[in-house]
Amino acid sequence: MSPYAERPPRNFWKTGIPRNEIGNIRDLYHRKFEISASDRIATAGSCFAQHITARLRASGYDVMDMEPAPPWLPEGVLRDHGYGLFSARYGNIYTARQLLQLARESMGEATPARTVWDRKGRYYDSQRPAVDPRGLDSREEVLALRLEHLRQVRRMFANMDVFVFTLGLTEAWMSSDGSTVYPTAPGTIAGKFQASDYVFHNFTFDEIVSDLEAFRDLVGQNNPDFRMILTVSPVPLTATATDDHVLSASTYSKSVLRAVAGHMASMHESIEYFPSFELISSHVAQGKFFNENLRTVNTEGVEAAMRMFLQQHPVLDKHRARAFDQTERVADPLDEETRCEDELLEAFAK
Amino acid sequence: MTGTTRVCVLGNSHLASMKSGWEQVSDHTDGYELTFFGAPKAMMDDLVLEGRFLVPQTDKLKAKLRIFSEGSDKVDLKRVDAFIIVGLQFGPRRIAQLYRSHRSMAFEWREPLRELSPMAEKDEPVTAISERLFSEALVAGLTDTMAVRLIENIQSVTERPVYLVSAPFFSELALETGDWDTVIGAGDVSRLAQRYRKFVRHAVPGDVTLILPPNRMIRHGFFTAKEFAVPALDDGFQDLVHANADYGAAMLRTVLANMRKAALTQKDAQAA
């Protein structure tokens, strides 16, 4: 008898990929663990993770908000300032190294080089330059607010039950001594690029695995039972700093991240991989989940991914949740409006 | 404006001190006819614009308006020479609300301030925000008030002058509880007062005259002096939010002085 004979339908292309049912691939995702009503969920990652955060909240999950928005300001202003996008106001965290660095800094184990960037007399937190789009009044204010931010991040890591992290990029800019990674290239939002101060780095599989393991160990010291859901952003690179074509660079980046996520999930019972990446970006979807620029994910794509998630993790609190099924679309407050610092790189395209 | 100036005074519970104050002021003030329209809490949000009239949308509000105005339950905006808007969420409580949940790094006191929110959990955290966002949230909070919405409705119909009397500061009697000692000791009360004075005008719609209490009526820049506060009731309840008739009279005198000055300026301009 063939070893494939006992495998379920999901294991075969013919039965696992039903035609005419794009976005509803049954059994693509099997949860590894339950999320209970009392579980506190923290989210972080690239801009695709903003969609996940919004949809989890809309679905009634207890998504932590360590830095609530001030009252009365319009939604757009709040999002521009990084409120409500993730569980704390760290902006997009594109790389595993940045995540590890944030955890280390929040626990007093590291201090980034060049914490403050300036531009036209305004001052920016180099680790989250987009959360104060007009900059702050002084260097001191940046540093003081960063300390408060780190305090909230530390509390978040210590109290979360489930951490949802979306891996976004392998490419990053670092301080020349390699001690600090930045979420954006210096000179894009603020700061000034000088080749002597910054170096480009494209993280490898081994480095990313090592960073995620170190993150897990570090956070686990204070919170040994936290579980992690890893996803990979299906959004391709806006630009690459390698010599490769952006499509090749993007394929490399996503392939490495996907492999890392699968590896981490296979190594730890407390880590699972949520396959939104393949649902949205594989050829099976025929590109229907992307906007016209073939880069950003459209509402249907986000809905398809979250529908897959909610099939395994049903809505827990129907009073808190907004309707979410195939026929009723949830208005995504982030439609076309995710805050993606890397998109600013498009301005440099000739 | 010639002859009697018809003044429409609209407000929420803070209107009580103004109406009581008018009884002190009216005997010495010729030429002004004041009609008061008021209802407590957020009820005045149900007073909507229909053509040239402000009309109550609920029977409850209609009844309240009749009591306060002694008969009228709607306002014909074209038959009013000047408007006085009182409180209606526009006041220092907004900055206190903001301070309760969000503080810029300029503020020293970092712990929750439960006395501003008795229902709050003990460990309700205070979130740090930039100085700029603090001021923008304050202005947005003052703008998002029944007072400003009402003024916008009035100004869409008439160009008659509008005077906005901010709700009073907290009563100085609040200091006797000791709850504010830490905040005052840290210097945050003066920071609150300074920011309120600085930014309150940014929320005032164009062509509206903002009337704030003069310094002699204020303590620590942020509390209504106790001689203008509402005394405690027999059962011990102490109202720390509203002011008394003397306060209302003082504010009305200020508004009327402004009106007279504006009328004289207008007369001079016409003569020239």
Chai-1 contact restraints between the chains, C-beta under 6 A:
chainA,res_idxA,chainB,res_idxB,connection_type,confidence,min_distance_angstrom,max_distance_angstrom,comment,restraint_id
A,E67,B,T127,contact,1.0,0.0,6.0,A-B,restraint_1
A,P68,B,T127,contact,1.0,0.0,6.0,A-B,restraint_2
A,P70,B,H102,contact,1.0,0.0,6.0,A-B,restraint_3
A,P70,B,I129,contact,1.0,0.0,6.0,A-B,restraint_4
A,P70,B,A137,contact,1.0,0.0,6.0,A-B,restraint_5
A,W72,B,A137,contact,1.0,0.0,6.0,A-B,restraint_6
A,W72,B,A140,contact,1.0,0.0,6.0,A-B,restraint_7
A,W72,B,G141,contact,1.0,0.0,6.0,A-B,restraint_8
A,W72,B,D144,contact,1.0,0.0,6.0,A-B,restraint_9
A,L73,B,A137,contact,1.0,0.0,6.0,A-B,restraint_10
A,L73,B,A140,contact,1.0,0.0,6.0,A-B,restraint_11
A,L136,B,S130,contact,1.0,0.0,6.0,A-B,restraint_12
A,E141,B,M105,contact,1.0,0.0,6.0,A-B,restraint_13
A,A144,B,M105,contact,1.0,0.0,6.0,A-B,restraint_14
A,L145,B,A128,contact,1.0,0.0,6.0,A-B,restraint_15
A,E148,B,A128,contact,1.0,0.0,6.0,A-B,restraint_16
